[in-house]
Amino acid sequence: MAAKEVRSLRLPQTVEVIRGNIVKHGNPLALKGAEIAAWAKELDLPRQGEVLLYTGGEYQLIPFIDSLVQAMTAVGQGSRSFSLMMGVRNLMDRAGISVEKLYASVLAKDRERFNLVSYKAARVLGELGLELCYLGEEEIYSGALLYEFGFWDDLRAHAERVASLIESTGARTVICLSPHSAEVLKLVYPKLVDGFELEVKTFVEALSELMREGRRLRSGFSGAVVVHDSCRLARELGITEEIRDILAAMDGLTVVEAEQNRRWTTCCGGPAKVLFPEISSQIAVHRAGELEETGADLALTFCPYCLAAVDKGVRGKGIRVEDFIEFVYRGIA
């Protein structure tokens, strides 16, 4: 393909919307800081400290993204109706109104569950002795989608903004709840932001380290569990055995493995949701089938996108799905 043709290619409108919202509002769906930070109200976490809990708003965003995808699927992304809808959306955006957020918020179900994941993570880490700080309403998204879609100039500017906010807390360690955030902060930011030398950990790594220091967790569950390894966690960050070591230290559990596990895990389909919702759904159902075949009572996920995708894929199939954070919270609840 000639260079001129490449330059003339246009990205799907939904991708441009996501890009524009991250640049303008700090997250893909233009949620306000108060909405992102609502989960932390009861915890009164300090604004400064040595260890920063970073959610990036990803668990909080998932119900809005899912309901927006439902709307796009109903309209049809390639249809004239969708083009007209996007035209109206662009006009309203100039007036400072996020149409996708407004529409999604009307349909969003499960908001309480996904907000509680962040709350439960903070509670678990606190119970194990970590003193956490949090950016509160100033927290913004990591920019992972800018990286995944290839918007390097936008990502560089956004990374500088995120790094500046983190620096303002005085933290030297950042614990990320989403592996997507952990990947960009750990592997990409040091290449884009001068002097970005923070220790970046996933929730799994932080929990693993605390348990090696002698902390113990009750499982609060008895039965067989199967691990759905997140693509980013397993393939990009190389985190697989820490998960299994934590589970092995809990009483009452039997860990069974899906045929495709660890670095060879089957994708949940979540990353394709915005662009190819039907294909994404088919992949999720396929992965759910692989997990169900193990005979496990419960499937554990380690990523907000995996939780949403696999949970939808297994409905009615006799296996339940929990995020790992929800699972370990059972032991302190």
Beta strands, then each sheet from edge to edge (+ up, - down):
strand 1: 51-54
strand 2: 132-133
strand 3: 173-176
strand 4: 199-202
strand 5: 223-227
strand 6: 253-256
strand 7: 298-301
strand 8: 320-323
sheet 1: 2+ 1+ 3+ 4+
sheet 2: 6+ 5+ 7+ 8+
end
